[in-house]
Amino acid sequence: MKLKEKLSKKNKIYKGRAIDFCVDEIILPDGKNAKREYIDHPGAVAIVPFINKKDIVLVRQYRYPVDKITYEIPAGKLDKNKKESLVACARRELKEETGYSAKKITKLLSFFPSSSFSNEELYIYLAEDLVPGEVHPDEDEFVEKTIVPFKQAVEMIKAGKIKDAKTVIALLYLKNLN
């Protein structure tokens, strides 16, 4: 069975600072026409920073769409106007949100957070051998770093205290490696 859809006409209806909104006209595998609404996203990275063998750094941040303060691993979007490497973005976001620099960064996995309405791909990295430094968040970003034992962070998922998808995926992925 054919599954691939073909682009007929690309329609960017809103160009934002960080993301764009599109309503493309497409041709379905059976030849019929349809529309696809989605967010055009430059991609993002997330980092699981280990302070030592058992403790990680999480950030607390207010998230307007869900009207909640969340616990998350540090993360951020790739700069859509620059050709920034994934590792450079990971290093930048780690430094901005936690103040730490990592001597060792290892890619763990990537995934599509919401492939039904966004083309975002999120890359998760492990950061080790951290060196402390000053936090430098974006001017519209208010984050609070907190050091948590890895086992406690996994328990926070089970207790419903961590609901952020990238954080849940990253921590459970690492838990299953051990």
trRosetta pair geometry for C-beta under 8 A, 3 or more apart (Angstrom, degrees):
i j d omega theta_ij theta_ji phi_ij phi_ji
1 29 7.7 68 165 143 78 158
2 29 4.1 170 108 -156 103 125
3 29 6.1 -49 -109 -59 10 147
4 29 6.6 106 59 -85 47 100
5 26 4.7 25 164 168 119 134
5 27 6.7 162 -167 75 72 48
5 28 5.9 -33 -115 -111 95 41
5 29 6.7 -82 -82 -41 57 72
5 34 7.7 -69 -141 56 134 116
5 36 7.4 118 117 -44 157 140
6 26 6.3 149 75 -164 41 79
6 27 4.5 -13 61 54 98 102
7 10 6.3 7 -172 -59 127 84
7 24 6.0 -54 -133 177 91 133
7 25 7.8 89 -167 80 57 57
7 26 5.9 -50 -105 -107 38 80
8 24 7.6 139 47 166 70 85
8 25 4.4 -65 72 110 112 95
8 26 5.8 174 4 -111 93 19
8 27 5.4 106 -55 -32 110 89
8 33 6.8 -19 -7 -129 163 99
9 24 6.7 177 89 -159 52 67
9 25 4.2 24 46 42 95 113
10 22 6.8 -41 -167 -155 79 126
10 24 5.3 -24 -117 -112 49 102
11 22 6.2 132 81 -162 58 73
11 23 5.0 -36 85 71 119 72
11 24 5.9 174 26 -91 79 42
11 25 6.9 68 -11 -14 116 83
12 15 6.0 42 153 -66 126 88
12 20 5.4 -27 -150 170 110 130
12 21 7.4 116 -163 77 62 47
12 22 5.3 -42 -102 -97 54 84
12 40 7.2 -43 -115 8 101 145
13 21 5.3 -52 64 100 93 97
13 22 6.6 149 8 -116 82 26
13 23 5.5 33 -25 7 128 102
14 20 6.3 174 92 -158 62 61
14 21 4.2 27 46 38 104 107
15 20 5.1 -13 -116 -113 53 105
16 19 5.1 11 61 66 129 54
16 20 5.9 -167 22 -82 80 45
16 21 7.4 69 -18 -14 110 84
18 42 7.6 -106 -176 11 62 112
18 77 5.8 132 -160 27 107 172
18 80 7.4 143 -153 -4 40 125
19 39 5.2 -4 174 -174 132 105
19 40 6.5 155 -170 74 73 56
19 41 5.1 -18 -118 -97 106 72
19 42 7.7 -131 -94 -4 64 78
20 39 7.3 142 75 -163 44 56
20 40 4.2 -14 64 56 99 112
21 37 7.6 -3 -176 -168 92 86
21 38 7.8 175 -152 93 55 33
21 39 6.1 -34 -101 -105 63 61
21 40 7.4 -152 -73 13 13 85
22 36 7.8 10 111 100 98 82
22 37 7.2 170 92 -147 55 43
22 38 5.6 -15 62 63 97 76
22 39 7.7 152 19 -109 83 13
22 40 5.4 69 -17 -33 120 110
23 35 5.6 4 179 -177 90 118
23 36 7.3 169 -153 80 45 41
23 37 5.0 -10 -104 -97 80 76
24 35 6.8 156 80 -156 42 63
24 36 5.1 -14 59 57 94 94
24 38 7.6 -18 9 26 105 104
25 33 6.5 -10 -174 -167 97 107
25 34 7.7 158 -156 85 55 34
25 35 5.9 -38 -100 -99 55 73
26 33 7.3 148 81 -155 43 58
26 34 5.6 -26 66 69 91 81
26 35 7.1 139 17 -113 85 21
26 36 5.4 34 -8 -9 132 113
27 31 6.5 -19 -176 -145 103 33
27 32 7.4 154 -157 80 60 30
27 33 6.1 -39 -102 -98 60 60
27 34 7.9 135 -112 24 15 77
28 31 6.8 -34 72 37 78 20
28 32 4.7 -3 38 62 123 81
28 33 7.3 -148 -1 -80 90 9
28 34 5.5 64 -49 0 106 119
37 117 6.8 -7 104 -137 79 94
38 117 5.2 -172 -120 -167 69 47
38 118 5.9 169 -171 -84 91 29
38 119 6.4 75 149 -27 133 86
39 117 6.2 54 4 141 90 80
39 118 4.2 -14 59 -107 104 89
39 119 7.3 -149 89 18 61 69
39 120 7.1 -5 98 -28 110 103
40 119 6.0 5 -124 34 51 119
41 44 7.5 -42 158 -24 119 96
41 77 7.4 -117 -175 -129 91 114
41 118 5.4 26 -6 -174 129 107
41 119 5.9 -180 36 68 83 69
41 120 3.6 -16 81 -75 146 90
42 77 5.7 81 64 179 108 104
42 78 4.6 -130 130 73 109 95
42 79 7.2 -83 135 107 161 12
42 80 3.7 -133 -77 -82 141 92
42 120 8.0 16 55 -113 33 78
43 77 7.2 122 85 -155 40 68
43 78 4.7 17 78 10 90 127
43 120 6.1 153 -99 -152 41 64
43 121 5.0 -14 -119 59 101 78
43 122 7.1 177 -163 -81 67 40
43 123 7.2 32 173 -8 110 100
44 75 5.9 49 160 172 118 104
44 76 6.2 -156 -150 112 96 25
44 77 4.8 -56 -94 -100 92 47
44 78 6.3 -139 -88 -13 36 74
44 89 7.8 -153 -157 151 41 140
44 120 6.4 5 5 -167 100 113
44 121 8.0 -180 32 89 61 44
44 122 5.0 -13 70 -114 93 82
44 123 7.4 -170 97 26 46 72
45 75 6.4 -166 98 -145 47 72
45 76 6.7 -6 56 58 78 63
45 78 7.1 86 -15 -61 92 82
45 86 5.7 138 -81 -165 127 78
45 89 4.7 136 10 108 134 112
45 90 4.5 -103 147 -75 148 78
45 93 6.2 179 80 19 103 145
45 122 7.2 156 -99 -163 21 64
45 123 4.9 -29 -110 70 75 94
45 124 7.5 152 -164 -90 62 27
45 125 6.3 9 -175 -2 110 112
46 72 7.9 -98 -141 169 119 99
46 73 5.1 83 175 93 106 115
46 74 6.9 156 -155 90 62 46
46 75 3.7 -20 -101 -96 80 110
46 93 8.0 -82 -111 113 33 152
46 122 6.2 24 -6 175 109 109
46 123 7.3 173 25 86 67 46
46 124 5.0 -22 70 -108 96 74
46 125 7.2 173 87 25 45 71
46 166 4.6 158 -48 163 167 135
46 167 7.5 -131 -178 -69 145 58
46 170 6.2 -121 113 -55 126 145
47 73 6.1 -161 74 158 44 109
47 74 5.0 -18 54 73 101 98
47 75 6.9 178 11 -79 68 58
47 90 5.2 122 -73 -162 115 94
47 93 6.5 163 -2 91 121 110
47 94 4.9 -35 65 -78 167 103
47 102 7.7 -151 -167 -25 137 147
47 105 7.6 -54 -127 -133 113 107
47 124 7.5 166 -85 -159 26 59
47 125 5.0 -21 -109 71 74 96
47 126 7.6 135 -159 -111 67 11
47 127 4.9 28 -177 -18 115 121
48 56 6.0 -44 -176 -141 81 133
48 73 5.3 -52 -87 -134 60 143
48 108 7.4 31 18 -21 121 150
48 124 6.9 35 -16 180 99 102
48 125 7.3 -163 23 95 70 47
48 126 5.3 -25 64 -112 100 62
48 127 6.8 178 80 22 45 77
48 170 5.1 -180 -57 160 119 127
48 171 7.1 153 -113 -78 130 63
48 174 6.3 -158 142 -42 173 148
49 56 6.1 126 78 -159 56 75
49 57 4.4 -14 77 36 117 109
49 73 7.5 152 7 -157 76 93
49 74 6.6 27 -11 19 118 120
49 94 6.1 127 -72 -140 129 111
49 98 6.2 -125 33 46 165 175
49 100 5.8 117 -164 77 150 149
49 102 6.8 -133 -122 -75 95 119
49 127 4.2 -22 -105 70 72 119
49 130 5.9 68 -173 -80 107 138
50 53 7.1 30 174 -108 129 16
50 55 7.0 118 -160 79 63 49
50 56 5.6 -46 -97 -96 54 74
50 126 7.1 8 -7 -173 110 90
50 127 6.8 178 21 85 67 61
50 128 5.3 -2 56 -103 111 74
50 130 7.3 -173 82 -19 49 116
50 150 7.5 -8 -113 -64 96 121
51 55 4.4 -30 49 93 114 105
51 56 6.8 -176 -1 -103 84 18
51 57 6.3 106 -49 -43 99 91
51 130 6.0 -62 -116 42 48 138
51 147 5.8 8 -23 -136 153 120
52 55 5.4 42 41 34 88 96
54 149 5.6 -14 149 -144 97 85
54 150 5.8 -124 -170 14 51 102
54 151 7.3 -21 -166 -5 98 96
55 147 5.3 22 173 178 122 102
55 148 6.8 158 -153 81 76 28
55 149 5.5 -55 -97 -97 70 48
55 150 6.8 -142 -100 -26 17 76
56 73 7.6 -46 161 -110 128 95
56 147 7.3 169 86 -151 31 60
56 148 6.0 -26 65 66 79 80
56 149 7.8 67 17 179 76 12
56 150 5.3 86 -14 -83 110 78
56 153 6.1 -23 51 -25 126 154
57 74 7.0 9 107 -22 107 111
57 98 5.0 64 145 -130 151 140
57 100 6.7 176 -5 2 164 143
57 130 7.9 115 -14 -109 131 170
57 145 5.6 -15 -169 -165 108 109
57 146 7.3 144 -156 73 59 37
57 147 5.8 -36 -97 -97 65 66
57 148 7.8 127 -116 21 18 77
58 71 5.0 12 162 -173 140 94
58 72 6.4 141 -166 69 87 27
58 73 6.4 -68 -118 -86 68 45
58 145 7.4 149 82 -155 39 58
58 146 5.4 -25 67 66 87 90
58 147 7.9 155 22 -101 72 18
58 148 5.4 6 5 11 117 125
58 153 6.5 162 -52 -112 132 120
58 162 8.0 -96 -138 -102 147 122
58 167 7.5 56 -130 -137 107 133
59 71 7.6 153 77 -153 37 49
59 72 5.6 -30 63 68 85 83
59 73 7.5 65 17 180 88 12
59 74 5.6 86 -13 -81 126 71
59 97 5.3 -56 -73 171 153 118
59 98 6.9 -116 -68 -72 107 84
59 143 4.4 -10 -173 -173 124 119
59 144 6.6 139 -161 68 68 40
59 145 5.4 -40 -99 -96 75 59
59 146 7.3 146 -106 17 25 78
60 69 5.6 20 180 171 99 107
60 70 7.1 171 -148 82 55 38
60 71 5.9 -27 -94 -94 72 62
60 72 7.9 140 -98 20 25 75
60 143 6.8 146 69 -162 48 63
60 144 4.5 -18 55 61 102 100
60 145 7.9 -166 14 -80 75 12
60 146 6.1 48 -21 -8 104 122
61 69 6.9 169 84 -152 22 68
61 70 5.9 -25 63 57 75 85
61 72 6.3 -37 27 25 113 121
61 141 7.6 -28 -135 -168 124 84
61 142 7.0 145 -134 87 76 61
61 143 4.8 -25 -83 -106 102 82
61 144 7.5 180 -66 22 56 69
62 68 7.4 -176 -145 102 59 27
62 69 5.1 -40 -88 -93 64 72
62 70 7.8 130 -116 10 17 75
62 142 6.9 12 23 74 102 109
63 66 5.0 22 100 40 113 99
63 67 7.7 -69 89 -18 67 14
63 68 6.0 -8 52 64 95 71
63 69 7.6 145 9 -112 75 22
63 70 5.2 20 -9 -4 123 123
64 67 6.8 17 -163 -76 34 54
66 70 7.4 63 70 -55 135 119
70 162 7.7 83 -173 -135 82 55
70 163 6.9 -98 -131 53 107 85
70 164 5.2 97 172 -52 134 114
71 146 7.6 -63 -129 53 102 129
71 148 8.0 37 -165 -23 135 158
71 153 7.8 -156 143 -135 135 88
71 156 6.4 -35 71 151 156 148
71 161 6.4 30 15 140 134 88
71 162 4.9 -72 76 -97 112 86
71 164 7.0 -142 82 7 52 120
71 167 6.9 158 112 173 74 168
72 75 6.5 -78 153 12 122 112
72 162 7.8 145 -80 -145 43 95
72 164 4.5 -6 -99 49 94 173
72 166 7.1 44 -155 70 101 103
72 167 4.9 -133 -137 -54 56 132
73 124 7.8 55 89 -138 153 101
73 164 7.9 -161 16 99 69 134
73 166 6.5 -111 46 118 106 101
73 167 4.9 162 -4 -105 87 83
73 170 5.6 -35 -3 65 155 155
73 171 7.6 179 -47 -47 121 93
74 93 5.5 155 150 140 104 97
74 94 5.5 118 99 -104 150 51
74 96 7.9 149 -165 69 123 81
74 97 4.1 164 -131 77 112 141
74 98 5.5 -84 -62 -26 145 110
75 93 6.1 -8 -169 169 13 150
75 97 7.9 21 24 -14 35 164
75 122 7.6 -1 -154 -154 132 114
75 166 6.0 57 -75 103 159 159
76 89 6.7 -147 83 177 97 96
76 92 7.2 -89 66 99 142 98
76 93 3.8 -169 18 -105 117 123
76 96 7.1 35 -39 58 154 140
76 97 7.5 -174 -40 -33 115 125
77 80 7.5 -28 151 -34 118 88
77 89 8.0 -92 120 -159 28 131
78 84 5.6 -173 -159 68 86 112
78 86 7.4 -50 -90 -99 120 58
78 89 5.2 -59 -103 -95 71 155
79 82 4.2 20 99 36 126 103
79 84 5.0 85 36 -7 100 134
79 89 7.4 -164 -3 -101 79 106
84 88 5.2 -129 -173 87 87 121
84 89 5.1 99 133 -60 124 95
84 92 7.7 -40 -167 1 140 146
85 88 4.3 93 57 6 87 105
85 89 6.9 -151 92 -6 46 85
86 89 5.7 -56 -151 36 30 112
86 90 6.4 32 151 -21 65 105
86 107 7.4 38 119 -94 137 119
86 123 5.2 -18 -156 76 129 163
86 125 7.8 154 147 -54 101 125
87 90 5.5 -50 -146 35 34 114
87 91 6.4 35 154 -18 66 104
87 105 5.8 136 -144 97 96 141
87 125 7.4 120 -112 -101 64 153
88 91 5.8 -53 -148 38 31 111
88 92 6.3 34 152 -21 64 108
89 92 5.6 -55 -146 37 31 113
89 93 6.2 25 159 -14 66 109
90 93 6.1 -58 -143 40 26 105
90 94 6.2 29 157 -21 63 110
90 105 5.8 132 109 -161 138 145
90 123 7.6 -85 -65 101 114 109
90 125 4.6 22 -137 26 151 154
90 127 7.3 -177 159 -69 112 112
91 94 5.9 -55 -145 35 27 113
91 95 6.4 24 158 -15 62 110
91 101 7.0 28 -159 -141 92 76
91 102 6.8 -127 -112 39 78 95
91 105 6.8 -95 -68 -47 86 156
92 95 6.0 -64 -153 39 26 108
92 96 6.1 24 156 -19 66 111
93 96 5.6 -52 -139 37 32 112
93 97 5.9 6 171 0 67 115
94 97 6.8 -73 -141 47 18 93
94 98 5.8 -39 -176 37 60 114
94 100 5.8 -69 160 81 100 86
94 101 7.1 116 108 -111 117 33
94 102 6.1 -24 136 -14 167 108
94 127 5.7 122 -115 -85 150 166
95 98 7.3 -75 -114 57 12 73
95 99 6.7 26 -160 -137 50 16
95 100 6.9 -124 -96 74 49 38
95 101 5.8 23 -88 -80 101 74
95 133 6.6 -16 -143 75 88 132
95 136 6.5 -1 135 37 88 107
96 135 7.2 48 167 -169 32 64
96 136 5.0 -76 -124 81 59 76
96 137 5.5 98 166 -101 89 38
96 138 6.8 25 -175 -33 136 68
96 141 7.7 38 153 83 117 150
97 135 6.9 -21 166 -146 14 98
97 137 6.2 66 -98 -94 54 87
97 141 7.7 -75 -97 145 86 137
97 143 5.2 -21 -147 87 87 161
97 145 6.9 127 147 -75 73 103
98 135 6.5 -114 139 -103 8 94
98 145 4.8 105 -123 -105 71 142
99 132 6.1 16 121 -167 109 66
99 133 4.6 -163 173 80 78 62
99 134 5.2 -133 -132 121 105 9
99 135 4.1 -62 -56 -60 98 63
99 136 7.6 116 -95 -5 65 69
99 145 7.2 -103 13 -8 99 158
100 127 7.3 121 116 136 124 140
100 130 4.3 -17 -167 -165 128 117
100 131 6.6 137 -158 65 69 43
100 132 6.0 -42 -98 -105 74 42
100 133 6.5 148 -97 27 22 86
101 130 7.0 142 72 -155 40 62
101 131 4.7 -20 61 58 93 101
101 133 5.9 47 -14 -3 96 134
102 105 5.1 100 101 -63 135 88
102 127 3.7 -109 -88 -162 152 100
102 128 6.4 79 -158 47 108 31
102 129 6.4 97 -165 71 65 72
102 130 5.6 -35 -97 -96 67 67
102 131 7.7 -173 -82 15 20 78
103 128 7.2 -60 62 99 81 66
103 129 3.6 -55 47 107 113 126
103 130 7.6 -139 4 -71 81 20
103 131 6.8 87 -41 -24 92 105
104 127 7.2 143 86 -158 60 44
104 128 4.4 -22 72 66 112 94
104 129 4.9 80 9 24 99 115
105 125 5.2 5 -174 174 96 132
105 126 7.1 159 -155 79 48 51
105 127 5.4 -11 -103 -102 79 72
105 128 7.8 180 -77 24 36 68
106 125 6.5 149 75 -161 38 77
106 126 4.6 -13 61 56 95 102
106 128 7.5 14 3 5 106 110
107 110 7.8 -21 -174 -41 112 92
107 123 6.6 -45 -138 -179 103 108
107 124 7.6 108 -161 83 60 50
107 125 5.6 -48 -100 -102 47 79
107 126 8.0 -136 -54 16 3 78
108 124 4.7 -46 59 101 113 97
108 125 6.3 170 0 -112 89 21
108 126 5.5 97 -53 -29 110 95
108 170 6.9 96 78 -136 154 82
108 173 6.2 108 159 122 130 140
108 174 7.3 -52 -135 -70 149 86
109 123 7.8 -168 103 -148 36 53
109 124 5.5 7 58 47 71 108
109 169 7.8 -114 81 151 129 113
109 173 6.2 -126 14 -149 137 159
110 121 5.6 26 171 171 120 101
110 122 6.4 170 -154 85 72 43
110 123 4.5 -26 -98 -99 101 67
110 124 6.9 180 -86 11 45 72
111 121 7.4 171 87 -154 21 67
111 122 6.0 -21 63 59 70 91
111 124 7.9 12 10 -10 95 110
111 169 6.4 -105 27 -175 152 162
112 115 4.0 49 131 -64 139 100
112 118 7.6 170 -175 89 90 85
112 119 7.8 -58 -136 -158 112 32
112 120 6.8 130 -147 84 65 63
112 121 5.9 -43 -87 -101 69 64
112 122 7.6 141 -108 14 20 82
113 118 6.8 -13 71 75 93 132
113 120 5.7 -17 31 91 106 119
113 122 5.5 55 -39 -7 105 130
113 165 5.6 117 -142 97 99 146
113 166 6.9 -42 -95 -61 119 88
114 117 5.6 -31 139 52 112 82
114 118 4.7 58 79 29 98 111
114 120 7.1 40 43 46 82 111
115 118 7.1 -87 -99 64 23 64
115 119 7.9 53 -131 -106 63 38
122 166 5.7 -103 154 -104 152 118
124 166 6.8 172 -84 -169 110 94
124 169 7.1 -151 -48 105 154 107
124 170 4.7 -168 -151 -99 144 106
124 173 7.3 114 94 50 154 153
126 174 7.4 125 -96 -97 116 122
127 130 6.4 66 137 -79 104 98
135 143 7.7 -145 -171 77 134 101
135 145 6.9 -156 -90 -13 135 124
137 141 4.1 -134 171 92 112 107
137 142 6.9 131 116 -90 162 24
137 143 5.5 164 -96 23 140 102
138 141 4.1 78 54 2 87 118
148 152 5.2 -125 177 84 95 117
148 153 4.9 109 115 -62 128 94
148 156 7.5 -18 180 -18 152 142
149 152 4.3 87 65 4 90 108
149 153 7.1 -157 92 -10 47 82
150 153 5.6 -53 -152 31 35 114
150 154 6.7 34 151 -17 66 101
150 171 7.4 177 -162 -145 82 98
150 174 7.4 -93 -161 113 128 132
150 175 7.9 173 158 -82 108 84
151 154 5.8 -51 -153 34 35 111
151 155 6.5 36 148 -18 65 105
152 155 5.4 -53 -150 38 37 114
152 156 6.4 46 147 -28 66 100
153 156 5.3 -46 -151 27 34 118
153 157 7.2 42 148 -22 60 94
153 162 6.7 44 -171 -34 73 155
153 171 5.5 -132 126 -132 115 145
154 157 5.7 -44 -161 24 39 114
154 158 6.9 36 145 -14 65 103
154 171 5.7 -170 -85 155 72 118
154 172 7.3 119 -127 -85 94 61
154 175 5.4 97 -105 -83 137 141
155 158 5.5 -53 -152 38 40 113
155 159 6.1 31 152 -14 70 110
156 159 5.7 -58 -140 45 31 107
156 161 4.1 -78 -165 70 87 114
156 162 4.5 74 120 -12 105 105
157 160 7.9 43 175 -65 28 22
157 161 7.6 -79 -59 55 21 71
157 162 4.7 -47 -81 66 63 110
157 167 7.9 -166 -87 121 105 94
157 168 5.5 124 -130 -120 122 84
157 171 6.3 -173 -42 86 138 136
157 172 6.9 -160 148 -57 174 100
160 163 6.6 18 -166 -66 61 102
162 167 5.4 -111 -178 116 118 130
162 168 6.2 161 126 -73 102 78
162 171 7.4 33 120 20 157 153
163 168 7.1 -5 -157 -47 23 125
164 167 4.2 59 82 17 105 116
164 168 6.6 174 83 -14 51 86
165 168 5.8 -57 -144 37 29 109
165 169 6.1 25 161 -16 66 109
166 169 5.9 -56 -146 40 29 110
166 170 6.0 26 158 -18 65 111
167 170 5.9 -54 -140 39 27 108
167 171 6.1 17 165 -11 64 112
168 171 6.4 -63 -142 41 22 102
168 172 6.0 11 166 -7 63 116
169 172 6.4 -67 -143 44 21 102
169 173 5.9 27 158 -25 62 112
170 173 5.7 -57 -148 33 25 115
170 174 6.5 18 158 -13 63 106
171 174 5.9 -55 -149 39 31 107
171 175 6.2 36 152 -23 65 106
172 175 5.3 -48 -142 35 35 117
172 176 6.3 34 158 -18 65 106
173 176 6.1 -63 -154 38 26 107
173 177 6.8 31 148 -26 62 103
174 177 5.5 -48 -152 24 38 116
174 178 7.0 24 156 -11 65 104
175 178 6.4 -68 -161 38 32 103
